[in-house]
């Protein structure tokens, strides 16, 4: 059985590698014939086979490094490699179609904004004073939201020249790499291969996660860094490691540069999880967790987090700013909801949470489907609605039996869910930002699914043993043993 499974994985890997080579050739020689990408200012980006070849070469180089890391994760390396390649190919296909037919404005106009300011930032780094002033005004010396994405785009352009397609491929790699990270997180939390594989497959191929990570948007890097931060936290909670300490600091700083309020919520979740301990507390674990908290705090302070935090709280830390942002989202599109809600007071903010949470979790609803964008999401939403009971079941089981282990994941997802339910006033934006939560929701969905699967298997085993003397049914590896 194991031999057949290994052979199947080998065949899948060979097929995926062949498909990736074919896709690369089609991109290099076919895309110049059909694509006419434009910049945010309407300028035509003239791209040829050489431009696409540079983007593909960068993608292959980074993907090879990630694939090697996946393959070295014994004993599941072959599965993780096949999962990563399959997820990457899916994202490249979606991203190529969006790029070739100028779908950035339809699916995510921010990509054109990051292209524009990334190019300006590159000129600023080259020493051009005018562009330096424009770039500084946009990134706000690190205080404005999303400056990290501008730097990522500028860095890629510094290597390849202005090439938005290369940015999409890099984001696709990070989006695809999130699936193996979720596999490792899930297995670390529950020690159950079924849970880990189900969660990883959902993250790899769920449509909205594919869509947002295949464009030049910051959603892909944010979700990747979130998963990386949680994995590093789980590893450090088990054993001190300089490698994972550096990974945690770098991923937290990257999140700060991409979406600052997520950084603060994640820091609270991680810090509190170290304080209470992911495992039963011993003198050694207490010292280890204290050292981790102090080192992370000192390094982030050295990187200027306290200065950036003071600027951001001064500018965005008031409920009046949340109200202004929410009102803009609610009134700027036909998909706005609860336009008359005022969250500038604590009472108003608390009042909107229940309904906002319903929209965050379940919108768009069937009666809201009207535009092409909303029609596209309907099949995916049906799948998600069907998964929600599994999320509840898996969440209840995890809180009952794995509270210490899941504490950072549960705390962060609850905090971010409540925050988004308060200041999201637009169905489209809620649908997009739900992706930052789905990667962790799917872990609990996987737990619920495996619980139902194991209960069904136990019933079958008990039914087949009615004609023979009774014996103790095998205990599920997911559920605790009854004494």
N, C-alpha and C positions, 0 to 999 in steps of 0.2 A: 504493500500500500504506500509506504513512504517512498520506495523507489519510483513508483509510478507518479507520485506527486512531484518528486524532484525532476523527473523527465519532463513532465508537463510544464514546470516552471522554466526549464531550459529552453523548451520549444517556444514558449511565450516570449522569453528574452530575445531569442534569435529573430522571431517575427517582428518584435518591436524595434530592434536595431535596424533591420532591413527597411522597415517603414520609415524610420527616422532618416535614413540615408536617401530614400526616395523623396521624402518631404523636403529635405535640404536642397536637393537638385531642383525640385519644382519651385521652391522659393527663390533660389538664385536666378534661375532662367525664366521662370514664368511670371513672377511678381512684377518685374519691370514692364511687362507687356500690358498688365491690367490695372496697375495701381497708379493713382494720381493724388498722393497725399498732400494736404495743405497745412500751413501753420495757423496759429491763432490769429495772425494778422491777415490771413488770406493769401499769403505768399506761397507759390507752388514749390514744393520740395522736389527737385529733380533727383531721382534716385535711379541708379543703374545696377547691373548685375554685380559690379564690384562693391557697391554699398551694401547690398543684401548679403554678399559673401562675407563681408566683414562682420555683419551682425550674426550670421550663422556660425562663423568661426568663434566669436566670443561666446555664443550660446553653448557650443560644443565643449569649449574649454571649461566653462563653469559647470556645465552639466556632468562632464566626466569626473570632476572633483567630487561633486555631490553624489554621483552614482557610486564612486569608489567607497565613500563613507557609508552609504547604504549597504553595499555588499559586505562590508566588514562587520556589520552588526549581526554576529552569529547568535543563534542558529537560524535567524530569519532573514539573512542578508539577501538571498535570492528573491524572496518574495518582495522585500522592500525595494530592491533594484527594479524589478518588473513593475511594481506599483509606481515608482517615481517616473520611469520612462513613459508609462501609459498616461499618467497625469500630465506630464510635460507635453507629450504629443497632442493631447486633447486641447491644452491651452494654446499651443502654437497654431493649431488649426483655427480655433476661434479668433485668436489675435490676428492672424493673417487675413481672415475675411474682413474683420473690422478695419484693419489698416488699408487693405486694397480698395475698399469701397467708401473710405472716408466716414466711417461710422463713429468716430470719436465724439463728435458733437451730439450724436443721438444717444450713445450709451454712456459716455462719461467725458463731458467737455473739459474737465479739469486736466485731462491729458495734454490738451493743447496749451493750457496755461503753464503747466510745468515745462513743456517744451520751450515755450517763449522765454520764461524766466531762467530756465536752465542754461539756455544759450547766452542770455545776458550775463549770468553768473560766470560762465566760462570766460567771456570777454573781460569781466571784472578781475578775475584771477590773472588774466594776461596783463593787467595794469592800466586798462583804459578807464580813466577817471569818471567819465560820464556814465558808463555802464555800471561802475562801482557804486555810484550814488543811487542808480535805479534799483540795483540788486539789494543794496542795504535797506532801501525803503520798503521793499517787498518782504524780506526775511526779518527785518526789524532787529538785527543783531541777535537773532535767536529767540526773540520774544514772540514773534508772529507764528501762527499755526502753519505746519507743513513745510518749514524751511529745509528739513532734512531731505524731502523729495527733490527739491530744487538742486541740492548738492549732489544727490545721486545722479540726476539727469546730467548735470554739468560734468561730473566725473566721467560718465560714459562718453559724452561728447568730446571730452578732452582726449580720450583714447581713439575714438573712431571718427570724429567729426560729427556734425549734426545728423543724427540718425534716430528718429523716434521709434522705428521698428526695433532697433537694438534694445531700447528701453523696455518695450513690450516683452521681448524675449527674456531679458533679465528678470522682469517681474514674474514671467511664467515659470522660471526656474524656482523662484522663491515660493510661488504658489504651489508648485508640484512638490517641493521639498517639505512643505507643511504637513503633507499626508504621512510620510515616515516619522516625522516628529510626533504627530498625534498618536501614531502606533506605539512609539516608545513611551509616551506619557501614559497612555491607557494601560499598557502592560505593566508599567511601574506601579500604577495605582491598584490594579485588580488582579495581576498575575494570571490573566486569562487570555489565551490566544484568540479565542473567538471574538471577545470584546474588542481587542486591539485591532484585529483585521476588519471587523465591521466598521468601526469608527474611522479607520484610515481610508477604507474604500469610499465611505460617504464623503469625506473631506476631499479626496482625490477627484471625484466625478460629480459632485452635486452641482447643478447648473449655475447657480448664482456665485458659488465659490470659484468656479471656472471662469465665469464672465468677468468678475472684478479683478482677478489676478492675471488676466491675459491682456490687460491694457496698460497704458502708461500712467496708472493711478497709484496712489499710496496705499490702497487697501491691501494689496498683496504683501508688500513689505511689513505692514502693521501686523497682519495675521501671522506671518512667519515669525516675527520677533516676539509676539505674544506666546506662541507655542514653544519657541526656543527658551524664553524666560521661565516658563512653567517647568520645562524639562530640566533646566539647570537648577531650579529650586528643589525639585524632587531628588535630583542627584546629590545636591549639597545637604539636604535633610537626612540623607542616608550615610554619606561619607564626605569628609572635607576633600576638596580637589581644587587646586589652583586653576586648572583648565576651565572647570565649570564656573568658578568664581569670576574669571575674566569674561566668559560667555554671558553670564548674568549681567555684569556691569555694562558690557557693550550693548546687549539687547535692550536693557532699560534705557540707556542713553539714546539709542536709535528710536525707541518709542517716543521719548520726550521730543525728539526732533520732528516726528511725524504727526503725532496727535497728543498734545501735552496732557490733557485731562485724563487720558487712559494711563499715562505714566503714573500719576498720583494714585489712582485707584489700584493699579497693579502693585505699586510700592507698598501701600497699606496692606493688601492681601498677602504679599510675600513676607513683609516684616512681621505681621501678626502670626503667620504660619510658623515662622522660625521661633517666635516667642512661646507659642504653646507646644511646638514640636510636632513634626510629622510622624514620629515614633514615640513610644514611651520614653520619658525623660530620664536620663542618667547623668551623672556628673560630667562624663566625657561629652555627651551630646549637648549638654547645656553650654559648656565652654565652646564647642565647635560652632553652635548657632550664634552665640554672642560675638565670636570672632568674625563670622560671616557678616553679621549686621553692621559691625563697626567698620570693617574693611569696605563694604559696599557704600556705606555712608560717606566715608572719607574720600573714596575715589570719585564719587558723584559730586561731592563738594568741590574737589579739585578741578573737575571738569566744568564747573560754573553753574551747577544746577540751582544752587541757592539764589544766585543773581537772577537767573532766568525765571525762577519761581516767583520771586518778588515782583518782577515786571509783569508776569502773566496774571498773577492774582490781582495786581493793581488795575490791570486792564480788563480782565475777564471774570474776576472772582466775585462779582456782585450779581444778585438775582435779576437786577434790572437789565444786565447784559444778556443773561439767559433769555429773558422775556423778549428783548429786541431780536435776538437770533431766531427764537421760535416763531415770532410773529412774521418775520421775513420768510421763513420756510413755509408757513401756513398760507400766506397771501401771494407768494410769488409763482404759484402753479395751481392748476385745477385740482390737483390731488391733495391739497391742504385740508386739514381737519381741525376741529376745535379752535376756530379762529378768534373766538371771543374769550378764550381762557387767558387769565393773567397769572403768570408764574413769578411775578416780581416780588411776591410776598411768600413767606413760608407756608401759610395756610393755602394759598392758591397753588403752590407747587405740589403740596401733598395731595390736594384734591384731584389733580390731573393724573396722578400716577396710575390708578386702576385702569382708566380708559386708555391712557397712553401705552400701558403695558400690553393691553389687548391688541392695539394697532401694531406695536413693535413685533409681537409674536406671530400675528396671524394675517396682517394686511399684505397685499390688497385682497379684499373680499370679493366674492363673485359679483355682487351688485355694483362694485366700483370699477369693474373691468369695462373699459370703453376704448381707450387708446391702444395703439399697436404695442407700446411698451408693456402695458398691463396685460394684454392678451398673451404675450410671450411668457409671462410669469405664471399663468394659471396652472399649467400642468405641474410645474415644480411645487406650487403651493398646495396642490392636492396631496402630493407625496408628503410634504411637511406636516399638513394637518393630520394625516394618517399616522405619522411618527410621534405626534405629541403625547398620546397616551403612554407610549414606550418611554418618553422622556420623564413623565411623572413617575412611572414605575421604577425606572432606573435611578432617578433622583432620590426617591424615598428609600430604596434599598441602600444606596451609597451613604446617605445621611445616617442610616441606622447602623450600618456595619463598617463603614470606612470613613468616618467623619474626620479623623486626624489626617488621613492620607489625602482626602479630596479638599481639605480646608482652603488652600490657596486658589484652586480652580473654582470652588463653589462661592467663595467670598468675592472674587473678582467678577464672576458672571452675574451675581446678584447685584452688586454695586453698579456695574455698567448697564445692566438691564433697567434698573431704577432710574439712573441718570438719563438714559435715552428716552425713557417713557415720559420724563418731565419736559425735555426741550426739543423733542422731535414733533414737528407739526405738519409733516409732509409724508405721504405714503411712500413715495419714491425714495426719499432719503432714508426712511425707516427700513425699507426693503434692502437698501444698499448696506446700511450699517449693521443690519442683523448678521451679516456675514462674519463680523468680528466676534460674534457670540456663537454662531453655529458650530464652529470647530470644537468648542467645548460642550455645547448642547449634544452634539453627536456622540460624545463619549457616554453620556447618560442614556441616550437613545439605544446605543449598543448594549449597555448593561440590561436595559429593559427587554430588548429583543432576545438576548441570550438567556435571561431568566425564563421567559416564556418557552424558548426552545428546549431548555433542560427539563422544565416541568413536563412538557409533552413527551420527551424521551423517557422520563421516569414512569409516566403512565403506561407507555407502550411496554416497557420492561416488566412492570408489575402485571400487566394483562397477559403477557406471554408466559408468566410463571405461575398462573393460577392452577395449572394441572400438576405442579410439582410442589414439594414442601416449601413453605415460605422462607425467605431469607431477607436480610437487610438490604434494601435498595442502595445502589452505589450513591455516594454523596457527591453532589455537584462541586467542582472546584471553585465555582463562583460564590456559592452560598456557604455559610459557616456550618460546621458540624454540630448537630444537636447532641448534647450530653445526656 
